[in-house]
Amino acid sequence: MPRESRVVKKRKKKTITPKKWFVWLVKPNILAFLRKRYNISVVNGEVVDQLQPPFLMVGNHVNFWDPFFLHMSIQPTIQYITSDNIFRTKVLGTVMRLLGSIPTSKFKTDIATVAQVLRITKRRGVVGVFPEGRRTWDGRMLNHVPTVSKLIHRLKLPVVGVIIKGGYLAKPRWARYMRKGAVELEYKLVFTSEELASISSDECRQLLEERIYQDDMEWQKERMIPFRGKDLAEYIESTIFACPKCKNLASLHSKGDTATCQNCGYSFRHNEFGFFEPVNGPLVFNSITDWNSWQLEYLQEFLSDQHDREKILLEEGPAVLLRGYRTRPLKKINTGHAYLSLKGIEFHTTIGKKFFFPIEEIVGENVQVGEKFEFYHKNSLYRLNFINPRASSYLWYQAVFFLHQILRGGSGELDNQVNA
């Protein structure tokens, strides 16, 4: 008898949608809380009133509450492209799913994310994205991820931008506590569909960077708004990793409002306006932006001058190594010590087992929420969780980034800010 033919039905891809009851319950309460807590004012909020979905929302990325900041003057629910890291935790993952967030793997081509965005916009939804792909380290907008502007150019939908001013000063990335000051949200129409149809993808990226650029420290020089809080310098060494006096790496230690280099004694104070004041000796930099620009150039030069492939350049321990993939929960491999050399990252466990990740095989390196250093290797996600809360995952991220550039035979673009 002839074999019976079977018709295989293609499984229809599901479009991610927000749960209306949850948005109705949560959104107004969170917005009211943020208005009061951050002393928020809105400029040009009426820009959104002139548009009907579908359209895109973009903004500079300064802290955890940014997705809700962008919601201040918009009625439709924004479905954000969100790092899959957020979905790995039970509570936050559930909240993100109820809000209709779209998971994506940072700094990797994610076809599933693009397909989901296309389905949402076809249903006249509003999609939000932060083009930097990560929060600012020093108050300046970071270089944009090229895939974001490519997606915007492809969709040809109107783009509304929200420039968050003062958000970094209210809660610097390295700070444990919020500071009470003032945050201004400036809405603007970044692109019309007609303009996107008339420019190239490269022009789209350049214009996007220019039109939503923000430097909180430059803004603060004019405004001089006090941002009051406690322990203003505490844990700043997780971002400032190089001493400008002795050039030692990872030698700063903070306490309260001050930080001191444990190698040479250089010390400074963080004031309520977000600037630095001298404590011990002349002040080298008066802002975190100037300091960060210098330390990134110095780190790049330091790594370029290294020739011994066996030499340990960075060491951190104790640390926990975890492994997973995308939204799946990470599983602990073991505790041990992490080492970085020109060759790559080595992890030595407490039971004598060694893991080695060659620089050329590391992709998608980034620093996730909670300042955890993550990277992909051979289709698995690895996380280095440094036990010391003062350890700088930022230093490790930038070191790997620069080693990639050196390996390719070029200096590369400093990953700190765009030129406005």
C-alpha positions as CSV (number, residue, x, y, z in Angstrom):
1,M,0.0,0.0,0.0
2,P,1.2,3.5,-0.8
3,R,2.5,5.4,2.2
4,E,-0.1,7.8,3.4
5,S,0.9,11.4,2.8
6,R,0.9,13.8,5.7
7,V,0.4,17.5,5.6
8,V,2.7,19.2,8.1
9,K,1.2,22.4,9.3
10,K,3.6,25.2,9.9
11,R,3.4,26.5,13.4
12,K,2.2,30.1,13.4
13,K,4.6,32.5,15.1
14,K,3.1,34.1,18.2
15,T,3.1,37.9,18.4
16,I,4.1,39.2,21.9
17,T,1.4,41.4,23.3
18,P,1.1,43.2,26.7
19,K,-1.5,42.1,29.2
20,K,-4.0,45.0,29.3
21,W,-5.1,44.3,32.9
22,F,-1.5,44.4,34.1
23,V,-0.6,47.6,32.2
24,W,-3.8,49.2,33.6
25,L,-2.9,48.2,37.1
26,V,0.8,49.0,37.1
27,K,1.6,51.8,34.7
28,P,-0.2,54.8,36.4
29,N,1.1,53.8,39.8
30,I,4.7,53.6,38.7
31,L,4.5,56.8,36.7
32,A,3.1,58.7,39.7
33,F,5.9,57.2,41.9
34,L,8.6,58.3,39.5
35,R,7.2,61.8,39.0
36,K,7.5,62.4,42.7
37,R,10.7,60.5,43.4
38,Y,12.7,62.0,40.5
39,N,11.0,65.4,40.4
40,I,10.2,65.0,36.7
41,S,9.3,67.7,34.2
42,V,8.2,67.1,30.6
43,V,9.1,69.3,27.6
44,N,7.3,69.0,24.3
45,G,5.2,66.0,25.4
46,E,2.5,67.0,22.8
47,V,4.8,65.7,20.0
48,V,3.4,62.2,20.6
49,D,-0.2,63.4,20.3
50,Q,0.3,64.1,16.6
51,L,1.1,60.5,15.9
52,Q,-1.0,57.3,15.5
53,P,0.6,53.9,16.0
54,P,2.6,52.2,14.7
55,F,5.7,54.2,15.5
56,L,9.0,53.7,17.4
57,M,10.3,55.3,20.7
58,V,14.0,55.8,21.4
59,G,16.0,57.4,24.1
60,N,19.3,57.7,25.9
61,H,19.8,55.0,28.5
62,V,20.7,56.2,32.0
63,N,19.1,54.0,34.6
64,F,16.7,51.1,35.4
65,W,13.6,53.3,35.1
66,D,14.2,54.6,31.6
67,P,11.4,52.5,29.9
68,F,8.9,54.1,32.3
69,F,10.4,57.6,31.8
70,L,9.6,57.3,28.1
71,H,6.0,56.5,29.0
72,M,5.4,59.8,30.8
73,S,3.6,61.5,27.9
74,I,2.3,58.6,25.8
75,Q,-0.9,56.6,26.1
76,P,-0.2,53.4,24.0
77,T,1.9,50.8,25.8
78,I,5.5,50.7,24.5
79,Q,6.8,47.2,23.9
80,Y,10.5,47.4,24.6
81,I,13.3,45.4,23.1
82,T,14.8,44.1,26.3
83,S,18.0,42.2,27.2
84,D,17.3,38.5,27.7
85,N,19.2,38.8,31.0
86,I,16.1,40.4,32.5
87,F,14.0,37.4,31.6
88,R,16.2,34.9,33.5
89,T,14.9,36.0,36.9
90,K,11.5,34.8,38.0
91,V,10.0,38.1,39.2
92,L,11.4,40.5,36.6
93,G,11.0,38.0,33.8
94,T,7.3,37.6,34.7
95,V,6.8,41.4,34.8
96,M,8.6,41.9,31.4
97,R,6.4,39.2,29.8
98,L,3.2,40.8,31.2
99,L,4.4,44.2,29.7
100,G,4.9,42.6,26.3
101,S,8.7,43.1,26.3
102,I,10.7,41.6,23.4
103,P,13.8,39.6,24.5
104,T,17.1,40.0,22.7
105,S,20.7,38.9,23.0
106,K,22.9,41.9,23.4
107,F,25.4,42.7,20.7
108,K,24.5,39.6,18.7
109,T,22.4,39.4,15.5
110,D,19.0,38.3,16.7
111,I,16.7,37.4,13.8
112,A,13.9,36.4,16.2
113,T,13.8,39.9,17.7
114,V,13.6,41.6,14.3
115,A,10.8,39.2,13.3
116,Q,8.9,40.0,16.5
117,V,9.2,43.7,16.0
118,L,7.9,43.4,12.4
119,R,4.8,41.5,13.7
120,I,4.1,44.0,16.4
121,T,4.3,47.0,14.1
122,K,2.1,45.3,11.5
123,R,-0.5,45.1,14.3
124,R,-0.1,48.9,14.9
125,G,1.9,48.5,18.1
126,V,4.5,50.9,19.5
127,V,8.1,49.5,19.9
128,G,10.7,51.0,22.2
129,V,14.5,50.6,22.0
130,F,17.5,52.2,23.5
131,P,20.0,52.5,20.6
132,E,23.1,52.3,22.9
133,G,22.2,48.8,24.0
134,R,23.4,49.5,27.5
135,R,23.3,52.2,30.2
136,T,25.8,55.1,30.1
137,W,28.9,54.8,32.3
138,D,29.6,58.5,32.7
139,G,26.5,60.5,31.7
140,R,27.4,60.7,28.0
141,M,25.5,58.7,25.4
142,L,27.4,55.7,24.3
143,N,28.1,54.7,20.7
144,H,24.9,53.3,19.1
145,V,24.6,49.6,18.2
146,P,24.5,49.6,14.4
147,T,21.7,47.0,14.1
148,V,19.3,49.5,15.8
149,S,19.6,52.2,13.2
150,K,19.5,49.5,10.5
151,L,16.2,48.3,11.9
152,I,14.8,51.8,12.1
153,H,15.8,52.5,8.6
154,R,14.2,49.3,7.4
155,L,10.9,49.9,9.1
156,K,10.5,53.5,7.8
157,L,8.1,54.3,10.7
158,P,8.0,57.7,12.5
159,V,10.5,57.8,15.4
160,V,9.9,59.7,18.7
161,G,12.9,60.4,20.9
162,V,13.0,61.2,24.6
163,I,16.1,62.8,25.9
164,I,16.5,62.1,29.6
165,K,18.4,65.0,31.2
166,G,19.6,64.6,34.8
167,G,18.7,60.9,35.0
168,Y,22.3,59.8,35.3
169,L,23.0,62.3,38.1
170,A,19.9,61.1,39.9
171,K,21.3,57.5,39.9
172,P,24.8,57.0,38.5
173,R,25.4,53.5,37.2
174,W,27.9,52.7,40.0
175,A,25.8,54.2,42.8
176,R,23.8,52.2,45.3
177,Y,21.5,55.0,46.3
178,M,19.4,57.5,44.4
179,R,20.1,61.2,44.7
180,K,17.2,63.8,45.0
181,G,17.5,66.4,42.3
182,A,15.5,67.0,39.1
183,V,15.0,65.1,35.8
184,E,13.8,66.7,32.6
185,L,12.3,64.6,29.7
186,E,12.5,66.3,26.3
187,Y,10.3,64.7,23.6
188,K,11.1,65.3,20.0
189,L,10.2,63.9,16.6
190,V,13.5,62.3,15.5
191,F,12.4,60.9,12.1
192,T,9.4,61.0,9.8
193,S,8.7,58.1,7.5
194,E,9.5,60.4,4.5
195,E,12.9,61.4,5.8
196,L,13.8,57.8,6.5
197,A,12.9,56.9,2.9
198,S,15.3,59.6,1.6
199,I,18.4,58.8,3.6
200,S,20.8,55.8,3.8
201,S,21.2,53.5,6.8
202,D,24.6,55.1,7.7
203,E,23.0,58.5,7.6
204,C,20.2,57.2,9.8
205,R,22.7,56.1,12.5
206,Q,24.6,59.4,12.4
207,L,21.5,61.6,12.6
208,L,20.0,59.4,15.3
209,E,23.1,59.7,17.5
210,E,23.1,63.5,17.0
211,R,19.4,64.1,17.6
212,I,19.1,62.2,20.9
213,Y,22.6,62.9,22.2
214,Q,22.9,63.8,25.9
215,D,25.9,64.6,28.2
216,D,24.6,65.0,31.7
217,M,27.8,66.6,33.0
218,E,27.8,69.3,30.3
219,W,24.0,69.9,31.0
220,Q,24.8,70.2,34.7
221,K,27.5,72.8,34.1
222,E,24.7,75.2,33.0
223,R,22.0,74.0,35.5
224,M,24.1,73.3,38.6
225,I,21.2,71.4,40.3
226,P,22.1,69.8,43.6
227,F,21.6,66.1,43.6
228,R,21.6,65.3,47.3
229,G,22.0,61.8,48.8
230,K,24.3,59.7,51.0
231,D,27.6,58.1,50.3
232,L,28.0,60.0,47.0
233,A,31.3,58.4,46.0
234,E,30.6,54.9,47.3
235,Y,31.5,52.2,44.8
236,I,32.6,54.7,42.1
237,E,35.7,52.4,41.6
238,S,33.5,50.0,39.7
239,T,33.5,52.7,36.9
240,I,36.7,54.6,37.6
241,F,39.3,51.9,37.4
242,A,42.6,53.8,36.7
243,C,44.4,56.2,38.9
244,P,45.4,59.4,37.0
245,K,48.4,60.0,39.2
246,C,50.2,56.5,39.5
247,K,48.2,54.9,36.6
248,N,47.5,51.8,38.6
249,L,44.5,49.7,37.6
250,A,41.9,48.7,40.2
251,S,43.6,50.5,43.1
252,L,40.9,53.0,44.0
253,H,38.8,52.5,47.1
254,S,35.7,54.6,48.0
255,K,34.1,55.4,51.3
256,G,31.2,57.8,51.8
257,D,31.8,60.9,49.6
258,T,35.5,60.3,48.9
259,A,37.7,57.8,47.0
260,T,41.4,57.2,47.5
261,C,44.1,55.3,45.5
262,Q,45.5,52.6,47.7
263,N,48.8,52.7,45.8
264,C,49.7,56.4,45.8
265,G,47.2,58.1,48.1
266,Y,45.6,60.3,45.5
267,S,42.2,61.3,46.8
268,F,39.1,63.2,45.7
269,R,35.6,64.1,47.0
270,H,32.3,63.7,45.0
271,N,30.1,66.8,45.7
272,E,26.3,67.1,45.4
273,F,26.5,68.7,41.9
274,G,28.2,65.5,40.5
275,F,31.7,67.0,40.2
276,F,34.9,66.2,42.0
277,E,36.9,68.3,44.5
278,P,40.5,67.8,45.7
279,V,41.2,66.1,49.0
280,N,44.9,65.1,48.9
281,G,46.9,67.0,46.3
282,P,45.8,68.8,43.1
283,L,42.7,67.7,41.4
284,V,43.4,65.9,38.0
285,F,39.9,65.6,36.7
286,N,36.8,67.4,38.0
287,S,34.2,65.2,36.3
288,I,33.7,61.5,35.6
289,T,33.4,62.2,31.9
290,D,36.9,63.6,31.6
291,W,38.3,60.9,33.8
292,N,36.6,58.1,31.8
293,S,37.9,59.5,28.5
294,W,41.4,59.5,29.8
295,Q,41.3,56.0,31.4
296,L,39.9,54.4,28.2
297,E,42.7,55.9,26.1
298,Y,45.3,54.8,28.8
299,L,43.9,51.3,28.9
300,Q,44.0,51.0,25.2
301,E,47.7,52.2,25.1
302,F,48.6,49.9,28.1
303,L,47.2,46.8,26.3
304,S,48.8,47.8,23.0
305,D,52.2,47.9,24.7
306,Q,51.9,44.4,26.1
307,H,53.8,41.6,24.2
308,D,54.1,38.7,26.7
309,R,51.1,36.5,25.9
310,E,51.4,34.6,29.2
311,K,51.5,37.7,31.4
312,I,48.4,38.1,33.6
313,L,47.0,41.6,32.9
314,L,43.9,41.4,35.2
315,E,43.0,39.1,38.1
316,E,39.8,39.0,40.1
317,G,38.7,36.5,42.7
318,P,36.8,35.0,44.3
319,A,34.4,34.9,41.4
320,V,31.6,32.6,40.3
321,L,31.4,31.3,36.8
322,L,27.9,30.6,35.4
323,R,26.7,29.2,32.1
324,G,23.4,29.5,30.2
325,Y,21.8,30.7,27.0
326,R,19.4,33.6,26.2
327,T,16.4,33.6,28.6
328,R,17.3,30.3,30.3
329,P,18.4,30.6,34.0
330,L,22.1,30.5,34.4
331,K,23.6,27.5,36.2
332,K,26.6,27.9,38.5
333,I,29.7,26.0,37.3
334,N,32.0,26.7,40.2
335,T,33.7,29.3,42.4
336,G,37.3,30.3,41.6
337,H,39.6,33.1,40.2
338,A,39.5,34.8,36.8
339,Y,42.6,35.9,34.9
340,L,42.9,37.9,31.7
341,S,45.9,37.8,29.4
342,L,46.6,38.7,25.8
343,K,45.5,35.1,25.0
344,G,42.1,35.3,26.7
345,I,40.2,34.6,29.9
346,E,41.1,31.8,32.2
347,F,39.0,30.6,35.1
348,H,40.6,28.4,37.7
349,T,38.0,26.7,40.0
350,T,38.6,25.9,43.6
351,I,38.6,22.2,42.8
352,G,41.5,22.6,40.2
353,K,39.5,22.6,37.0
354,K,40.4,25.2,34.4
355,F,38.3,26.9,31.7
356,F,39.9,28.9,28.9
357,F,38.2,31.3,26.5
358,P,40.4,32.6,23.7
359,I,39.9,36.3,22.9
360,E,39.2,35.5,19.3
361,E,36.3,33.2,20.3
362,I,34.6,35.6,22.7
363,V,31.6,37.4,21.3
364,G,28.8,39.6,22.6
365,E,30.8,40.8,25.7
366,N,28.8,43.2,27.9
367,V,28.0,44.2,31.5
368,Q,24.6,43.3,32.6
369,V,22.3,44.6,35.4
370,G,24.0,44.1,38.7
371,E,27.4,44.8,37.0
372,K,28.0,41.2,35.9
373,F,30.4,40.6,33.1
374,E,29.0,38.3,30.4
375,F,30.1,37.0,27.1
376,Y,29.3,34.2,24.6
377,H,31.7,31.4,23.7
378,K,30.8,28.6,21.4
379,N,27.1,29.3,21.5
380,S,26.9,29.3,25.3
381,L,26.5,32.4,27.5
382,Y,29.0,32.8,30.4
383,R,28.8,35.1,33.3
384,L,31.6,36.2,35.7
385,N,30.1,37.2,38.9
386,F,32.8,39.0,41.0
387,I,32.2,38.5,44.7
388,N,33.8,41.8,45.6
389,P,31.2,44.5,45.0
390,R,33.9,47.0,44.3
391,A,35.4,45.0,41.4
392,S,35.1,46.7,38.0
393,S,33.3,44.6,35.4
394,Y,33.6,47.7,33.3
395,L,37.4,47.3,33.3
396,W,37.1,43.7,32.2
397,Y,34.6,44.5,29.5
398,Q,36.7,47.4,28.0
399,A,39.9,45.3,28.2
400,V,38.3,42.4,26.2
401,F,36.9,45.0,23.8
402,F,40.3,46.5,23.2
403,L,42.0,43.2,22.9
404,H,39.6,42.3,20.1
405,Q,40.7,45.5,18.3
406,I,44.4,44.7,18.8
407,L,43.8,41.2,17.5
408,R,42.3,42.6,14.4
409,G,45.2,44.9,13.9
410,G,43.5,48.2,14.6
411,S,43.0,50.6,17.5
412,G,39.3,50.6,17.2
413,E,36.7,53.2,18.3
414,L,36.7,54.1,21.9
415,D,33.4,52.8,23.3
416,N,32.6,55.8,25.5
417,Q,30.7,58.4,23.6
418,V,29.8,59.9,20.2
419,N,31.0,63.3,19.2
420,A,27.9,65.5,19.4
